[in-house]
Amino acid sequence: MTGLEQVVRRAGLKATRGRLAVLQALEGAPHADAEAIYQTVRQQIPTTSIQSVHNILGDFTRVGLARRIEPAHSPALYERRVGDNHHHLVCRGCGIVHDVDCVVGAAPCLTPSDDHGFQLAEAEVTFWGLCPTCSTRTAGEPG
């Protein structure tokens, strides 16, 4: 049994060929959208469908094997880094996404001024700006 099979089975899912291919694609492409994952999986399993990939990503998100992030104005992105309450940097120019560790540490790393009685588990923060490449390109453009 491979390491990926063990990961899928420990999460309570059957280690199907499709699930293993999606997990492998996620391992190699953090912050990928479903279409990019589908294109990667299709190279291994030509008969797969985009709907199958969406279903598998939904299963992975539900059992905690993947995290779904939804930056504004872009498709949902998926990553394997889960359970550590990290955040994201997103470039407004090119859309590149980078992980950034929580500044405070323990989850949730931010405390709202009024939690309305919620038992907080995590905080999701997206930092927006321009990556070095896009900020250099923007700085060089005529105003």
C-alpha positions as a LaTeX table, in Angstrom:
\begin{tabular}{lrrr}
\hline
Residue & $x$ (\AA) & $y$ (\AA) & $z$ (\AA) \\
\hline
Met1 & 0.00 & 0.00 & 0.00 \\
Thr2 & 1.38 & 3.41 & $-0.95$ \\
Gly3 & 1.56 & 6.42 & 1.34 \\
Leu4 & $-1.24$ & 8.14 & $-0.54$ \\
Glu5 & $-3.47$ & 5.08 & $-0.17$ \\
Gln6 & $-2.85$ & 5.11 & 3.58 \\
Val7 & $-3.71$ & 8.81 & 3.79 \\
Val8 & $-7.01$ & 8.29 & 1.96 \\
Arg9 & $-7.97$ & 5.19 & 3.98 \\
Arg10 & $-7.09$ & 6.82 & 7.32 \\
Ala11 & $-9.54$ & 9.57 & 6.40 \\
Gly12 & $-12.28$ & 6.93 & 6.05 \\
Leu13 & $-12.45$ & 6.92 & 2.26 \\
Lys14 & $-11.86$ & 4.17 & $-0.27$ \\
Ala15 & $-8.53$ & 4.55 & $-2.04$ \\
Thr16 & $-9.90$ & 4.65 & $-5.59$ \\
Arg17 & $-7.73$ & 5.42 & $-8.59$ \\
Gly18 & $-9.45$ & 8.78 & $-9.02$ \\
Arg19 & $-8.97$ & 9.81 & $-5.39$ \\
Leu20 & $-5.31$ & 8.84 & $-5.48$ \\
Ala21 & $-4.76$ & 10.81 & $-8.69$ \\
Val22 & $-6.49$ & 13.91 & $-7.27$ \\
Leu23 & $-4.49$ & 13.67 & $-4.04$ \\
Gln24 & $-1.26$ & 13.34 & $-6.01$ \\
Ala25 & $-2.21$ & 16.35 & $-8.13$ \\
Leu26 & $-2.90$ & 18.38 & $-4.97$ \\
Glu27 & 0.45 & 17.37 & $-3.51$ \\
Gly28 & 2.19 & 18.77 & $-6.59$ \\
Ala29 & 0.14 & 21.93 & $-7.02$ \\
Pro30 & $-0.92$ & 23.75 & $-3.87$ \\
His31 & $-3.60$ & 26.41 & $-4.42$ \\
Ala32 & $-4.86$ & 24.75 & $-7.61$ \\
Asp33 & $-8.40$ & 25.13 & $-8.87$ \\
Ala34 & $-10.57$ & 22.17 & $-9.88$ \\
Glu35 & $-9.89$ & 22.72 & $-13.60$ \\
Ala36 & $-6.11$ & 22.56 & $-13.12$ \\
Ile37 & $-6.46$ & 19.44 & $-11.00$ \\
Tyr38 & $-8.75$ & 17.90 & $-13.62$ \\
Gln39 & $-6.21$ & 18.59 & $-16.37$ \\
Thr40 & $-3.48$ & 16.87 & $-14.33$ \\
Val41 & $-5.66$ & 13.87 & $-13.41$ \\
Arg42 & $-6.84$ & 13.49 & $-17.01$ \\
Gln43 & $-3.26$ & 12.72 & $-18.04$ \\
Gln44 & $-3.36$ & 9.61 & $-15.81$ \\
Ile45 & $-7.05$ & 8.78 & $-16.20$ \\
Pro46 & $-8.29$ & 10.01 & $-19.61$ \\
Thr47 & $-11.86$ & 8.89 & $-18.88$ \\
Thr48 & $-12.22$ & 11.03 & $-15.76$ \\
Ser49 & $-14.69$ & 13.91 & $-15.71$ \\
Ile50 & $-14.56$ & 17.37 & $-14.20$ \\
Gln51 & $-17.61$ & 16.41 & $-12.09$ \\
Ser52 & $-15.71$ & 13.45 & $-10.65$ \\
Val53 & $-12.83$ & 15.75 & $-9.68$ \\
His54 & $-15.29$ & 18.18 & $-8.04$ \\
Asn55 & $-16.87$ & 15.30 & $-6.11$ \\
Ile56 & $-13.48$ & 14.04 & $-4.91$ \\
Leu57 & $-12.39$ & 17.54 & $-3.87$ \\
Gly58 & $-15.66$ & 17.87 & $-1.95$ \\
Asp59 & $-15.01$ & 14.54 & $-0.21$ \\
Phe60 & $-11.43$ & 15.56 & 0.62 \\
Thr61 & $-12.57$ & 18.89 & 2.03 \\
Arg62 & $-15.29$ & 17.22 & 4.10 \\
Val63 & $-12.89$ & 14.73 & 5.72 \\
Gly64 & $-10.05$ & 17.22 & 6.19 \\
Leu65 & $-7.63$ & 15.98 & 3.52 \\
Ala66 & $-7.86$ & 19.28 & 1.65 \\
Arg67 & $-8.77$ & 22.86 & 2.38 \\
Arg68 & $-10.88$ & 24.99 & 0.07 \\
Ile69 & $-10.06$ & 28.67 & $-0.09$ \\
Glu70 & $-12.10$ & 31.20 & $-2.01$ \\
Pro71 & $-10.22$ & 34.38 & $-2.88$ \\
Ala72 & $-12.55$ & 37.06 & $-4.22$ \\
His73 & $-12.96$ & 37.15 & $-8.00$ \\
Ser74 & $-11.32$ & 33.75 & $-8.57$ \\
Pro75 & $-12.43$ & 30.13 & $-8.61$ \\
Ala76 & $-12.15$ & 28.11 & $-5.42$ \\
Leu77 & $-8.64$ & 26.86 & $-4.79$ \\
Tyr78 & $-7.62$ & 23.67 & $-2.99$ \\
Glu79 & $-4.59$ & 22.83 & $-0.92$ \\
Arg80 & $-3.30$ & 19.94 & 1.17 \\
Arg81 & $-2.03$ & 22.13 & 4.02 \\
Val82 & $-4.80$ & 21.70 & 6.58 \\
Gly83 & $-5.36$ & 22.08 & 10.29 \\
Asp84 & $-2.70$ & 24.65 & 11.09 \\
Asn85 & $-4.69$ & 27.91 & 10.81 \\
His86 & $-2.37$ & 29.48 & 8.23 \\
His87 & $-3.43$ & 32.35 & 6.00 \\
His88 & $-2.82$ & 33.47 & 2.42 \\
Leu89 & $-1.18$ & 36.25 & 0.43 \\
Val90 & $-2.88$ & 36.87 & $-2.93$ \\
Cys91 & $-1.51$ & 39.08 & $-5.71$ \\
Arg92 & $-4.13$ & 41.38 & $-7.24$ \\
Gly93 & $-2.08$ & 41.46 & $-10.44$ \\
Cys94 & $-1.35$ & 37.86 & $-11.38$ \\
Gly95 & $-3.36$ & 35.93 & $-8.77$ \\
Ile96 & $-0.44$ & 33.99 & $-7.31$ \\
Val97 & $-1.16$ & 32.67 & $-3.81$ \\
His98 & 1.34 & 32.04 & $-1.03$ \\
Asp99 & 0.84 & 30.57 & 2.43 \\
Val100 & 1.69 & 32.71 & 5.43 \\
Asp101 & 1.84 & 31.34 & 8.95 \\
Cys102 & $-0.40$ & 32.81 & 11.60 \\
Val103 & 1.42 & 35.62 & 13.38 \\
Val104 & 0.09 & 34.73 & 16.83 \\
Gly105 & 0.29 & 30.95 & 16.54 \\
Ala106 & $-2.53$ & 28.99 & 18.17 \\
Ala107 & $-5.90$ & 28.66 & 16.46 \\
Pro108 & $-7.75$ & 30.91 & 16.20 \\
Cys109 & $-4.93$ & 33.39 & 15.92 \\
Leu110 & $-7.29$ & 36.37 & 15.79 \\
Thr111 & $-10.02$ & 37.27 & 18.25 \\
Pro112 & $-13.10$ & 39.21 & 17.12 \\
Ser113 & $-14.29$ & 42.13 & 19.23 \\
Asp114 & $-17.59$ & 40.25 & 19.78 \\
Asp115 & $-17.76$ & 36.48 & 19.22 \\
His116 & $-21.58$ & 36.39 & 19.68 \\
Gly117 & $-21.19$ & 33.24 & 21.79 \\
Phe118 & $-19.45$ & 31.24 & 19.07 \\
Gln119 & $-16.83$ & 28.67 & 20.03 \\
Leu120 & $-14.11$ & 29.76 & 17.62 \\
Ala121 & $-11.97$ & 27.15 & 15.87 \\
Glu122 & $-10.00$ & 29.11 & 13.29 \\
Ala123 & $-9.62$ & 32.45 & 11.58 \\
Glu124 & $-9.31$ & 32.83 & 7.82 \\
Val125 & $-7.39$ & 35.84 & 6.60 \\
Thr126 & $-6.47$ & 36.81 & 3.06 \\
Phe127 & $-3.84$ & 39.47 & 2.57 \\
Trp128 & $-4.16$ & 41.26 & $-0.79$ \\
Gly129 & $-1.46$ & 43.19 & $-2.60$ \\
Leu130 & 1.01 & 42.96 & $-5.47$ \\
Cys131 & 3.74 & 40.36 & $-5.68$ \\
Pro132 & 7.29 & 41.61 & $-6.40$ \\
Thr133 & 6.96 & 40.93 & $-10.13$ \\
Cys134 & 3.65 & 42.75 & $-10.50$ \\
Ser135 & 4.70 & 45.68 & $-8.30$ \\
Thr136 & 7.86 & 46.13 & $-10.40$ \\
Arg137 & 5.79 & 45.96 & $-13.59$ \\
Thr138 & 3.24 & 48.49 & $-12.21$ \\
Ala139 & 5.96 & 50.86 & $-10.97$ \\
Gly140 & 7.52 & 50.93 & $-14.45$ \\
Glu141 & 4.25 & 51.76 & $-16.26$ \\
Pro142 & 3.57 & 55.36 & $-17.28$ \\
Gly143 & 1.06 & 57.03 & $-14.94$ \\
\hline
\end{tabular}
